[in-house]
Amino acid sequence: MEKEHLHTFQTFLQLTLFTMKHISKEISNNIISLLDNGLSLRQIATQLGVSHTTVMRERMKARPNIQKRQGGRPTKLTIMDKRQIIRTITSGKVDTAVQLVQELRTTTTTHVGADTIRRSLKQAGMKAITKKKKPRLLPRHIRQRLDFALCHQHWTVEDWKRVIWSDETKINRLGSDGRKWAWKKRGDNQLADRHVQGTVKFGGGSLMLWGCMTAQGVGYTCRIDRRMDAEVYTGILDDYLLPTIEYYNLDKDTVIFQQDNDPKHTSHAAREWFQGNEIEVLEWPAQSPDLSPIEHLWEYLKRKLAGYKTEPSGMLELWERVETELDKITPEVCMKLIESMPRRIAAVLKARGGYTKY
């Protein structure tokens, strides 16, 4: 009996295969295209006027590994829509999900909400971020940065160790010197004291500093108590740069001084000072704080100051804390920052003079 049943099933299967209608290459291609666009078997069968079995057979032949659709509401975005979304957002044409909604309505017949777009972007492995604040780069800035990187692409760490890095920075007594974070339980809408970073409208105050950094350690640093002009700047060079060179026993014939392109730095008085003291100045591209490792030294200092449990009672105490924390910065910290210079140059080259992560 078992043999008879097996023979009957084989005969039925052969008859089924024999009577199965063959479809044209065009219909087969259309089925595969619609499968790739995310349509269901039933939707494809209805649209092309073929059986559900025919569509399933073509899927098994051409797309055996295609994901089976999950239950629930059908997706409003086809695979082609999703690809266009990714291309549009990565090209920089738009920045937000709301802008993508409008772009899709303009270029296609797809009408979806911003939440749908956001889900699609997350599924594609993308995430929303806060835009980093960077100096605006005009075409001439990009050319200058690229020229600088090309000129110094073969400099070694030993070459960069000859540079004395300088910069000004502002340190607030109260308020924000960068983001501060706190944790809270999910669903807890109560705002506790520890969740708040207090600010004041008046009376907070801030310090303006000038400082420099060498491969041997931090140089002399000064407060800037009045408006910085060319005269004040050359005075700082006399009173703080030259003593730094002397303190670390640096050779003025081999050191290179770095500064940005602030007008007081490039003034006639400043140029005369450098010539008179026979100090070589590194030609620096505009809008390039990402190339200067001393920027990260200031960030390091501000993190240390933010670690104090109490706010400074006044500007004098703030300055005392600054001096204390500067004295604690080791030569190894400075050296580690300077060792990043080849990577910074490489990043500018890779960006063709554009923005970098630094």
Secondary structure, DSSP 8 states (H G I E B T S, - for coil): -HHHHHHHHHHHHHHHHHH-----HHHHHHHHHHHHTT--HHHHHHHHT--HHHHHHHHHHH-TT-----SSS--SS-HHHHHHHHHHHHTTS--SHHHHHHHHHHHSS----HHHHHHHHHHTT-------------HHHHHHHHHHHHHHTT--HHHHTTEEEEEEEEEESSS-SS-------TT-----GGG-----SSS--EEEEEEEEETTEE---EE--S---HHHHHHHIIIIIHHHHHHTT--TTT-EEE----TTTSSHHHHHHHHHTT-EE----SS-GGG-THHHHHHHHHHHHHT-SS--SSHHHHHHHHHHHHHH--HHHHHHHHTTHHHHHHHHHHTTTS----
